[in-house]
């Protein structure tokens, strides 16, 4: 395509940088900001115009588990981008939002070159802990130019006290159970399906040079608990869960098509962000009208495809966020993607690695690389924040389409999904809407269920009774009538 026919303000992704380290000596391993700096430099080199780094107008970084107050400023100084405005997005801001914002500014002519990057060095910290050593980080306390803060995460007291606690795994397992029932799958059939899905993910990770674990994992190994694969919250084992103890970083370098042309960046290096959408409507798990549904994914996903001018069947590559299987299954189902397609390009978070609050950047880098290798095609990358609370979508292509389109569908989702009332648990009849069994190491702690009470309100009930636990793990309890006696869940 003649680049002169492309609007010069069209945003293009021209550089990707991905870094991974597996150094077991914490004294030799680089800290997170050093990994991010390396990724930024690699993105500059990848573009073929490393001078773009010094011209950066903004650098945005999603907050990780590290302690730096402004990692973007630290990277900016290291790569000679002293004038760049820095943005720090706290956990709870969709990673797609940072990319969409950068692309929107470029499309509006407000800037010409921006970078989004992030990374973690949790493996380094883990190795230091094992060795009884320290893994110090560079002290940095300067404030960023912009600090993006989300609304407080919605976790209700009834959910925490009801047995779910604060860890995400139980919440996702509850949603998973409701999805299982909606699909008409039996408990064992569902476990087989999840295991097969993630076995395929592990096979894809083998083909990804940047994956943390590049080995095929058999379905039965994923499905069944073992000494190295503990049950976390039924039916989730450790291998269904993201792997965040990794040392990984990624950087995405965006500029306008006009600047890319001026610098002579070859057209085959250009990847076009065709659309970015998001829903920031927040409902706690117990407040959701239907636990198995994700209206934000449906509206934001379909809007992204409409803005990009592509249909589901025209998507060549897919990356469905994979913190837990339900994130993959739910998003795909909501926008009409068959579950028997390949749903990842990275290999998924348990196998490719899931650096906290940075995985979408890693996935987008992989998507861009594969699109370039193909020389054509379109890909979809999805984002999740919270407990499947917020939803984001990015459409990427080797062709420019009608330019970059953005939509925030938060208000539409809020109108479609009003909150259910949640109240204190009272003795009496209930209907189970979602359920799981929470584990600690190899011990089943309790069965937990989100229930509808007789007055129509929602609550959370639990039981430590072995018979209740066994039944939740062996037969379909979602939709079942049950009782609460003495504040405990009882199954008839």
C-alpha positions in Angstrom: 0.0 0.0 0.0 1.1 3.5 -0.8 1.7 5.1 2.6 0.9 8.5 1.1 -2.7 7.4 1.0 -2.8 6.9 4.8 -3.9 9.7 7.0 -0.6 11.0 8.6 -2.2 11.1 12.0 -3.0 7.4 11.9 -1.4 5.7 14.9 0.9 2.8 14.1 2.8 0.3 16.4 6.3 0.4 15.0 8.4 -1.1 17.7 8.1 -4.0 20.2 10.6 -5.0 22.8 10.3 -8.1 25.0 12.7 -9.2 27.7 12.8 -12.3 29.9 15.4 -13.4 32.4 15.8 -16.7 34.3 18.8 -15.8 36.3 18.7 -17.8 39.6 21.4 -15.7 41.3 19.5 -12.6 42.7 22.8 -10.7 42.9 23.2 -11.1 39.2 19.6 -10.7 38.1 18.3 -7.3 37.0 15.5 -5.6 38.8 12.2 -4.7 37.2 13.1 -1.2 36.0 16.2 -2.5 34.3 14.2 -5.1 32.4 11.7 -2.4 31.4 14.6 -0.2 30.2 16.0 -3.0 28.1 12.6 -3.6 26.6 12.3 0.1 25.7 15.6 0.1 24.0 14.7 -3.1 22.1 11.5 -1.5 20.9 13.5 1.4 19.6 15.8 -0.9 17.8 12.9 -3.0 16.5 11.4 0.0 14.8 14.5 0.7 12.8 14.5 4.3 14.1 15.9 4.2 17.6 16.0 8.0 17.6 12.3 7.8 18.3 13.1 7.0 21.9 14.6 10.5 22.5 11.6 12.0 20.9 9.0 10.3 23.1 6.3 12.6 24.3 4.7 10.3 26.8 5.6 7.0 28.5 2.9 5.1 30.3 3.5 2.3 32.8 1.0 0.1 34.6 1.9 -0.3 38.3 3.4 -3.6 39.2 4.4 -5.2 42.5 7.6 -3.1 42.6 8.0 -0.1 44.8 9.0 2.7 42.3 6.8 5.7 42.4 7.4 6.5 38.7 9.0 3.7 36.7 8.2 5.6 33.5 10.5 8.5 34.6 13.3 6.1 35.5 13.1 4.5 32.1 12.8 7.9 30.4 16.0 9.1 31.9 17.8 5.9 31.1 16.9 6.1 27.4 17.4 9.8 26.9 13.7 10.8 26.8 14.0 13.5 29.5 11.1 15.6 28.2 8.6 12.7 28.1 5.5 13.1 30.2 5.1 10.2 32.5 2.0 8.2 33.4 1.6 5.7 36.1 -1.6 3.6 36.1 -2.4 1.8 39.3 -3.7 -1.7 39.4 -7.3 -1.7 38.4 -6.8 0.5 35.3 -7.2 -1.7 32.2 -3.9 -2.2 30.4 -5.8 -1.7 27.1 -6.8 1.7 28.4 -3.2 2.9 28.2 -2.7 1.7 24.7 -6.1 3.2 23.6 -5.2 6.5 25.2 -1.9 6.7 23.4 -3.4 5.8 20.0 -6.3 8.3 20.5 -3.9 11.2 21.2 -1.8 10.3 18.1 -5.0 10.1 16.0 -6.1 13.5 17.3 -2.8 15.1 16.5 -2.0 15.7 20.1 1.2 13.8 20.0 3.4 12.0 17.5 5.3 9.3 19.5 4.4 7.5 22.7 5.4 4.3 24.6 3.5 1.9 26.8 5.7 -0.5 28.8 5.8 -2.5 32.0 7.4 -5.5 33.6 8.0 -7.5 36.8 11.0 -9.2 38.5 9.1 -11.6 40.8 11.3 -14.6 39.9 14.3 -12.6 41.1 12.5 -11.9 44.4 11.5 -15.5 44.8 15.0 -16.7 44.3 16.3 -14.2 46.8 13.7 -15.4 49.3 14.6 -19.1 48.7 18.3 -18.2 49.3 17.6 -16.1 52.4 19.0 -13.0 50.6 17.7 -9.6 49.6 16.7 -8.4 46.2 16.9 -4.6 46.6 15.2 -2.2 44.2 16.5 1.2 43.3 14.8 3.8 45.5 12.7 6.3 43.6 10.1 8.6 45.1 9.4 11.3 42.5 5.8 11.6 41.5 4.6 10.9 38.0 3.2 13.6 35.8 -0.1 11.7 35.8 -1.4 9.1 38.2 -4.4 7.1 37.1 -6.4 5.7 39.9 -9.3 3.3 39.6 -12.4 3.3 41.8 -12.0 1.0 44.8 -12.2 -2.7 43.8 -15.6 -4.1 44.7 -15.3 -6.9 47.1 -18.1 -7.1 49.6 -17.9 -8.0 53.3 -20.4 -10.7 52.7 -18.1 -12.4 50.2 -15.0 -12.1 52.3 -16.6 -13.3 55.5 -18.6 -15.9 53.6 -15.4 -17.9 52.8 -14.0 -16.3 49.6 -11.5 -14.1 51.3 -9.6 -11.6 49.1 -7.8 -13.9 46.7 -9.2 -13.9 43.1 -9.3 -17.7 42.6 -12.5 -18.4 44.6 -14.4 -15.6 42.9 -13.4 -16.9 39.4 -14.3 -20.5 40.4 -17.8 -19.3 41.4 -18.3 -17.7 38.0 -16.8 -20.9 36.4 -19.5 -23.1 38.1 -22.3 -20.8 36.9 -20.9 -20.9 33.4 -20.7 -24.7 33.5 -24.3 -25.0 34.4 -25.4 -22.5 31.7 -23.6 -24.7 29.1 -25.2 -27.8 30.3 -21.9 -29.6 31.1 -21.5 -32.1 33.9 -18.9 -31.5 36.5 -16.5 -34.1 35.1 -17.1 -33.1 31.5 -16.4 -29.5 32.4 -13.1 -30.4 34.1 -12.1 -32.4 31.0 -12.9 -29.4 28.7 -10.8 -27.0 30.8 -7.9 -29.4 30.9 -8.0 -29.9 27.1 -8.2 -26.1 26.5 -5.1 -25.5 28.7 -3.2 -28.5 27.2 -3.5 -26.7 23.9 -2.4 -23.5 25.4 0.8 -25.2 26.7 1.4 -26.5 23.1 1.2 -23.0 21.8 3.6 -21.8 24.5 6.2 -24.2 23.1 6.1 -22.2 19.8 6.5 -18.8 21.6 10.2 -18.0 22.2 9.2 -15.5 24.9 7.1 -18.0 26.9 8.2 -18.7 30.5 7.4 -22.5 30.3 8.0 -24.0 26.9 6.9 -27.5 27.4 3.6 -29.4 26.6 1.6 -30.2 29.7 -0.9 -33.1 29.4 -4.5 -32.5 30.1 -4.7 -35.0 33.0 -1.7 -33.2 34.6 -3.6 -29.9 34.5 -6.9 -31.3 35.5 -6.0 -33.4 38.5 -4.4 -32.1 41.8 -0.9 -33.4 42.7 2.0 -32.4 44.9 3.1 -29.9 42.3 -0.3 -29.0 41.1 -2.4 -28.2 44.2 -6.2 -27.6 44.1 -6.8 -23.9 44.8 -10.5 -23.6 44.5 -12.5 -26.3 42.8 -12.2 -27.0 39.9 -9.1 -24.9 39.6 -5.7 -26.3 40.1 -2.5 -24.3 40.1 -2.0 -25.0 36.4 -5.3 -23.2 35.7 -3.9 -20.2 37.4 -1.7 -17.4 36.1 2.0 -17.7 36.7 3.2 -14.4 38.0 6.6 -15.3 39.6 8.3 -14.3 36.4 10.9 -11.8 35.2 9.4 -10.3 32.1 9.0 -6.9 30.5 7.5 -5.6 27.3 7.5 -2.2 25.5 5.3 -1.0 22.7 6.4 2.0 20.6 3.7 4.0 18.9 4.0 6.9 16.4 2.0 8.6 13.7 2.0 7.2 10.2 3.4 10.6 9.1 6.4 10.4 11.4 7.0 6.7 10.5 7.1 7.8 6.8 9.4 10.7 7.6 11.8 8.3 9.4 11.7 5.8 6.6 10.3 3.0 8.9 9.5 0.2 6.4 5.8 -0.3 5.8 6.1 -4.0 6.7 7.0 -3.0 10.3 3.8 -1.1 10.8 1.0 -2.7 12.8 -2.2 -0.8 12.9 -4.3 -0.5 16.1 -7.8 -0.5 14.5 -9.9 -0.3 17.6 -9.8 -0.1 21.4 -12.8 -0.5 23.6 -13.5 -0.8 27.3 -16.1 -1.2 30.0 -15.3 0.2 33.5 -18.7 -0.7 35.0 -18.0 -2.3 38.4 -20.2 -4.8 40.1 -19.1 -7.1 42.9 -19.6 -10.8 42.1 -22.7 -11.1 44.3 -24.3 -8.1 42.7 -24.1 -9.4 39.1 -27.6 -10.3 37.7 -26.3 -13.5 36.1 -23.0 -14.9 37.4 -22.1 -16.6 34.1 -22.7 -13.6 32.0 -20.3 -10.7 31.2 -22.2 -7.9 29.5 -19.2 -5.7 29.4 -17.3 -8.3 27.3 -20.3 -8.6 25.0 -20.7 -4.9 24.4 -17.1 -3.9 24.4 -16.0 -6.8 22.3 -18.6 -6.4 19.6 -18.1 -2.7 19.5 -14.4 -3.2 19.0 -15.1 -5.4 16.0 -17.6 -3.0 14.6 -15.2 -0.1 14.9 -12.5 -2.1 13.2 -14.8 -3.1 10.5 -14.2 -6.9 10.9 -16.3 -9.8 11.8 -15.6 -12.6 14.2 -14.8 -15.0 11.4 -12.3 -12.5 9.9 -10.1 -12.6 13.0 -6.9 -14.6 12.1 -5.3 -14.5 15.6 -6.8 -14.4 19.1 -5.4 -13.7 22.5 -8.1 -14.2 25.2 -6.9 -13.1 28.7 -6.3 -16.2 30.6 -5.9 -15.6 34.3 -8.4 -18.4 34.8 -10.3 -20.5 32.2 -13.5 -18.6 32.7 -11.9 -15.4 31.4 -11.2 -17.2 28.2 -14.5 -19.0 28.0 -16.7 -16.1 29.0 -15.2 -13.5 26.6 -15.2 -16.0 23.7 -18.8 -16.9 24.3 -20.0 -13.3 24.7 -18.7 -12.3 21.3 -19.4 -15.5 19.4 -16.0 -17.1 19.1 -16.1 -20.9 19.1 -14.2 -22.5 22.1 -12.6 -25.0 19.8 -10.5 -22.3 18.1 -6.9 -21.5 19.2 -7.6 -18.8 21.7 -4.1 -17.6 22.5 -1.0 -16.6 20.6 1.3 -16.6 23.7 0.4 -19.9 25.3 -1.6 -18.3 28.1 -0.8 -16.9 31.5 0.0 -20.2 33.2 2.5 -21.1 30.6 3.7 -18.0 28.8 3.9 -16.2 32.1 1.6 -13.6 33.7 3.6 -10.7 35.1 1.1 -8.8 37.2 -0.6 -5.9 35.4 1.6 -6.3 32.3 0.5 -9.4 30.6 -1.6 -7.6 28.0 1.5 -5.7 26.9 3.4 -9.0 26.5 0.5 -10.5 24.5 0.2 -7.4 22.3 3.9 -7.6 21.5 3.5 -11.3 20.5 0.4 -10.5 18.4 2.3 -7.7 16.6 5.2 -10.0 15.9 3.0 -12.8 14.5 1.1 -10.3 12.3 4.3 -9.0 10.9 5.5 -12.5 10.2 2.3 -13.2 8.3 2.4 -9.9 6.5 -1.3 -9.7 6.7 -4.2 -10.5 8.9 -6.1 -9.2 12.0 -5.9 -10.1 15.6 -7.9 -9.5 18.8 -6.3 -9.0 22.3 -8.5 -8.9 25.4 -8.0 -7.4 28.8 -9.4 -8.1 32.2 -9.2 -6.1 35.5 -10.3 -7.2 38.9 -12.5 -10.3 39.3 -13.7 -10.2 35.7 -14.8 -6.8 36.7 -13.7 -4.6 33.8 -13.3 -5.6 30.2 -11.1 -4.3 27.4 -10.4 -5.2 23.7 -7.8 -4.2 21.2 -8.0 -5.0 17.4 -4.7 -5.1 15.5 -4.1 -5.4 11.8 -1.5 -5.1 9.1 -4.0 -3.0 7.2 -5.1 0.5 8.3 -8.8 0.3 7.8 -10.7 3.5 8.6 -8.1 4.5 11.2 -8.3 4.0 15.0 -11.6 3.9 16.7 -12.2 4.1 20.5 -15.3 3.5 22.6 -16.0 3.4 26.3 -19.2 1.4 26.8 -19.4 1.8 30.6 -22.7 3.6 30.7 -24.3 1.1 28.3 -23.2 -1.8 30.4 -24.4 -0.2 33.6 -27.9 0.2 32.0 -27.8 -3.4 30.9 -26.6 -4.9 34.2 -28.1 -3.2 37.3 -26.8 -4.4 40.6 -28.6 -7.1 42.6 -29.3 -6.3 46.2 -26.9 -8.1 48.6 -27.9 -8.6 52.3 -26.8 -10.4 55.4 -27.3 -14.2 55.3 -30.3 -15.4 57.2 -31.6 -18.9 57.9 -34.1 -20.2 55.5 -34.4 -21.5 51.9 -31.9 -20.4 49.3 -31.1 -21.1 45.6 -27.4 -21.7 44.7 -26.2 -19.6 41.8 -22.5 -20.4 41.9 -20.3 -22.6 44.1 -16.8 -23.8 44.8 -14.7 -25.4 47.4 -11.8 -23.4 48.9 -8.5 -25.1 49.6 -5.4 -24.3 51.7 -2.5 -26.4 50.5 -4.0 -29.9 50.2 -6.9 -29.3 52.6 -10.4 -28.5 51.6 -11.5 -25.6 53.9 -15.1 -25.2 53.0 -17.7 -25.1 50.3 -18.8 -21.6 49.4 -21.9 -20.5 47.4 -23.4 -17.3 46.1 -27.1 -17.8 46.9 -30.5 -16.1 46.2 -32.4 -15.7 49.5 -36.2 -16.0 49.9 -36.6 -12.2 49.8 -34.8 -12.0 46.4 -31.5 -10.6 47.8 -28.1 -12.2 47.3 -25.7 -13.4 49.9 -22.8 -15.9 50.4 -23.1 -19.1 52.4 -20.5 -21.7 53.3 -20.2 -25.1 54.9 -17.3 -27.1 56.4 -19.4 -30.3 56.3 -17.5 -33.0 54.4 -20.7 -34.3 52.8 -21.5 -30.8 51.4 -18.0 -30.4 50.1 -18.0 -33.7 48.4 -21.3 -33.0 46.7 -20.2 -29.6 45.4 -17.2 -31.3 43.8 -19.1 -34.3 42.4 -22.5 -33.0 41.1 -24.1 -29.9 39.8 -25.3 -27.7 42.7 -25.9 -24.5 40.7 -29.6 -23.9 40.4 -30.2 -26.3 43.4 -32.5 -25.4 46.2 -30.8 -25.5 49.6 -31.1 -24.3 53.1 -29.2 -22.1 55.6 -29.3 -23.4 59.1 -27.4 -21.7 61.9 -25.7 -19.6 59.3 -24.4 -22.7 57.5 -25.2 -24.0 54.0 -27.1 -27.3 54.0 -28.0 -29.4 51.0 -31.2 -31.4 51.0 
